[in-house]
Every structure is written in C-alpha cells, then in structure tokens.
C-alpha cells in the first residue's frame, strides 16, 4: 500500500472512531455533560483554526460563541423556529459580528491582536448586559424552547442526537478548510507573512476570511449550546470563556485541529469530577492542567502521535529484516 493510501485509511479510521465516540458519549456519561463536551470541542476547533493554522491568538472568541448563542435563543424563543434554523441564524450573526471586528483586528499582530479582540468582546458583553429589554440582562434568556418538527427533542439526550449532524458538519467544514489550498496558504502566512505577500497572496484578505470562518464555527457551537441548555446567559460572552477555549486548544495541541476536542474532554471531565470532591475545583483543575502543559509542550495529541511513531519504528525495522 502506498504512503498516500495509508494516510487516507488512517484518516477514514480516525473519522469512524470519532463518530463512534460521539454517538456513544451520552451513553457513557450523563447527557448534559456529553452535550457540553461535544459543543466545547467544536468551539475549541474554531479557536485552533485561527490560532493553530492562522497564528492569530484571539481572546475575544466568546463574542461569537455568545453572540451566536443569544441570537439563536432569541430566534427560537420569539419566533418559535426549529432549532437548526435558529442555529443557522446564530451562525450568520456571529459572522456578521466577525467581519468588522476582524477587519480592524487583523491590522495588529501578536498580543496587540489579542487585546483588540478582547476589547471588542467586552464591548459586546456590556451591550448585552445593558440591553435588558431584549437580552434579559443579568438574568439572561430563560425558557428557550427546543423545537424540531415531527420529533420531541425536549430531553437533553434527544437534543444531543438531533444536534449531532450539525456539529459533525461543523467539524467537516473545519477539516475541509485546513486541507484545502486556502488552508495551505493560511499556514504559509502564519509561518512567514512577508514571503506569502512576496508570492502575491493578499494576506489581509486571507486572514480576514479565516477570522470570519472561525467565528462561524464558534457561532454554530454557541447557538446549539444556548438552545440545548434552554438558557443564554452573560457567561457565554465573558472573557474567561475565550480563555477556556484557548486553554483547551493549547492542551490538546495547536495546529492539530482535533486536539481541541481532546482538550475540551479533559478540562470538562476534570471540572465535573472534582466539583464533588473539593470546594475549589478550579484551583485543582488549574494545577493539573499546568502540569500537563509543562509536561507536553506541544500538547497531548502531538505527544501521543510521536509516541506511536517511536513505537512503530522498531516494528518497521523488524518487518524489513524479515521480508529482506
């Protein structure tokens, strides 16, 4: 089998295993936690698309997660729309927010880019908090219905499986972006923007497109999160939400796409497990995560892949001797 064939088979096997895990997750864990893991994983993938492949660290991605969540909740509650349509509306709102924010933010680099995105996210947090007649202010939007014609999805586990195709679509879109010619150009801009400009690529346009696409995936995840929990709160827009998504991405491995999902699983499982053991689960979780990040500088997924390759190398050598 050729090298290309092996890569394709590994990709197919990875996808099949991932889908199987997603289907089995609410049967292994309780459904509310499974839904949180699934949607936070998609959120972390959206951050990795921007950070790992575009080299742009955003501390304001909660604006798109929360903005999409509030928009979808309003559409579902006010107009009683089916949740897929409401989620689509939330995704479009997130993209509409990202276009002007990204247009201004990409003119800065590094920590300045991160601070600009954080500033815009905090502005949106303030607007939503003050617009009490529409958003409910500190009380949030409560009683958001889960509507799907022909099916009853009021139970969390039913909503999980109804929303799963949309989440898988989000993962697929991220995968196609990364493995498209556009994704390769985006990586080249991350590595050396001046060289990409010299080759004739409009780098600002590519970066803005990455920002909007990343926001769209974050908006989809936030929309499903708000509807799935029947509640949209200010926590969706808080800066700590952006920080949690960045932490999950770094923990799993930047530039791996799927590492964010692993990071989301570990962080949320730790929080859930330690909440019943200690009165300060955040402190214990933080200490464990710091130890993991220091021990695996590139993230967990690259460390696992490297370990598998090292273990496979002696087997290849032995196989070559036997066949030779």
N, C-alpha and C positions, 0 to 999 in steps of 0.2 A: 504494500500500500504506500502511495506517495505521501510526502510530507503534507501537501495540501489536503489530501483525503483524510489524514489523521486529524488535522486541525478541524476539519468540518465535522468529523464524527465526534470529536471532543466537544465541539460547540453544541451539537444536537443532543449529546448525552447530558451536558450541563443544563440545557433548557428543559429537557424532560425531567431531570431531577428537581430543578427549581419549581416547575409547575406542580410536581407531585408533592413537594414540601408545602407549597401554598395551599393546595387542596386539603392536605392532612392537618394543617396547623390548628384550625379551630376544633379539631377532634382531640388533639393532644393537649392544648392549652384551653383556657376558657375563652369564649368567642370575643369578648370585649378586648382582651389583651392581644389576641390574634389580629384583630382589625387594626389596632394601634400599630403593631409591628409592621403589618403589610403597608399601611399608608405612610408611616415614618420612613420605611425603606424606600418608597418611591420618592419621598421628599429628599432623602439623602442622595439618591441617584441624581436628582435635579441639581443639587449643590455640586456633586462631583463632576457633572457635565461642564459646569462653569469653572470650578476650581481645578480639578484634575486634568481636564483637557484644554481649558482656555487660560489657565493660570490666573484667574481673577477671583480673589477672595472676597465674598460678599457677606457682610454681617447684617444685611437687610432683607434676606430672603423670606423672613417672616411676613413681610409686606405682601408677598404674592401668595404664600400659604394662607395667611389670614384674610387678605383681600378677596381671594377666590372663595374662601370659606364663608365669609359674610355675604358675598354676592349670591352664592348658591343657596344659602339658608334663606335669604330674603325672597329669592325666586320661588323656592319650594313652599315657603310659608304664605307669601302674599298671593301668589298666582296658582298654588297647588299644582305645580308642574311635576311630571315624573322626574325622579332623581337623576337619570342620565342627562336629561335636557338641562336641569338646574346645574349639574356639574359642568356641562359644556359652557353654560353661561358664566359660571365662576372662572373657568379657564380663560375665556375671552376677556373677562375683566382683568385678570392677572396679566395677560399680555398687553392690554391697554395701559395698565399701570407701568409695566416694564419698559415700554417704548420710550417715554420721555425721561424716566429715571436712568435708563441705560444710556440714552443719548448724551446725557450730562456726565454720568459716572465714568464712562469709558475714556474720557479725556484725562483721567488721572490713573496712576498706576500704584500698585503695592498697597501700602497702608492707607494712602490717600483715597484710593478707590473704595477700600473697605469702609472708611469713615463717611464717605459720601453716601453709600448705600445705607449705612446705619442711620444717618441723619434723615434721609427720606422715609425710612421705615418708622422712625419715631414721630415724624410729622403725620404719617397716616394713623399711627396709634392715637395721637392726640385728637385728630379729626373724628375718628370713630368713637372715641370716648366722649367727646363733646356733642356729637350729633345724636342725642339720646332719643329723640322722636323717631328716628329711623332704626338705629342700631341697638337701642336699649341701654346704652352707656355701660356702666359698671355691671349691670345685671345681665347684659348680653341678650342674644336672641334665643328664647326658650321655646320648647314645643315645636321644633322644626319637624315636619312630617316626612316619613319615608314612603314615597309613592312610586309604585310600578304597576301600570295597568295589567290586570289579569293575574297578578301574584301578590301575596301578602308578605311583605318584607319588613314588618314591624319588629320582629325578633332580630337581634344582632347577628346571629349565625346565618339567618336567611339573607340579611343585607350583605353580609360578607361575601357569600357566594354570588349574589346578584351583582355586586360591585367588582368582583374579581376580574371579569373580562376587561373592564375599563382600566384597571390597574395594570394588567398584563399588556394592554395596548400602550400604556404609558412607558412601560419597560421596553417594549419593542421599538417605540419611536426613539427612545434614548439610544438603544443599540444601533439602530439604523443611522442615526446622526453620527455616532462615533466611528462607524465603519464605512461611512460614505466618503467620497473625495472631499466634501466640505469638512468632515471631521479631521481628515489628514492635514488639510490646510490649517485648521484651527490649532492642531498640535504644533505645527511648524511656527505659527505665530506665537504660541506660548514659549517655544524654545528660543526663537530669535526673530522678533518682530521686524527689526531693521532689514534682515535678509529677506523676509517674506515681502516686505514693501519693495525691495530692490527687484524682486522677481515679478512685480506688477500686481500683486494681490491687494485689493482695497481692505486693509486690515481693520480699519474702524468699522466698516460695514459688516465684516465677518464677526467681529466681537459683539456688535450690537445684536446681530441675529442670534448669536449664542446666548446672550443675556435674555432675549425675549423667549427663545425656545426653552431655556432652563426655567424661566418664570412660568411658562405654560404648564410644564410638568408639575411644578410646585403648586400651581393653582388647582390643577386637577386633583392632586393629593389632598390639599386643604379643603376643597369642595366636598369630597367624599368623606373626609374626617368630620366636618361640621354636620353634614346630613346624617352620617352614621351614628353620631352621638346625640342627635336631635338638639344640638346646642352649639351656638357660636359665641365665644367669649373673647375678652381682650387678651387672654393668654395666647391666642393664636397669633397675635400681632406683636407680642413682647419680644424685646431683643434677645432674651435668653432662649427663645425658640429657635432663632437663627443660630445662636451659639451651639445649641444641642445638635442641630443638623450638621454643622461643621465638625463637631466632635465625632459624630458617627462616621462621617466621611473619612476623617483622618485615622480613626481607629481601625476601620475596615481596610483602608488603603486607597490613597488618592490615585486617580488615573486608572482605576481598575473597573469602574462602573458598578460592579456588583458588590464591591467591598462595603459600600454604604449600607446595603441591606444587612450584611453581617454585623456591621457596627450598630445598626438600629436594633437588631435582635439582642445583642449583648447588653446594650445600655438599658433597654426596656425590661429585659428579664432581670437584670441586677436590681433595678429600681423596684420592680414588683416583688422580688424575693426578699429584699432587705427591708421593705416597708413594714413587714410583720415581725421583724427580728429586732430592729433598732429604732430609736426615736429620731435618729439623724441619718436616714438612709442616703441623703445626698452627699454627706461627708464620706461615708464608707465607699459609696459608688465612685466618687471622685478619686479617692486614694487608689482604688483598684484600677481605674481607667488610666491614671497617671503611670502606674507601674507597667501596665500593658503597653502604653505608648512608648515608654522609655525602653522597654524590652524588645519591642518590634518597631523600629524606627520608620520602616516603610509601610507599616500596617499589617494586619493579621493575614489578609488574603495573599499578598506577595510573599509573606513568610511561609505560608502553607505551600504555595506553589514551588518555592525554592526548595523546601524540604522534600517534596515529592520528586522533583528533578534530581536532587542529590541521591535519593534512594533508588531512583530508576537507572542511574548511570552505571552502577556495578552490574545490574541485571543485563543491560545492553551489551556491556563488555563481555560478560559470560556467554550471552547468546551468540555474539560474534565469534568467540573462540570455538563454540560447539558447532556452528554452521561452517566455520572456516576449516 
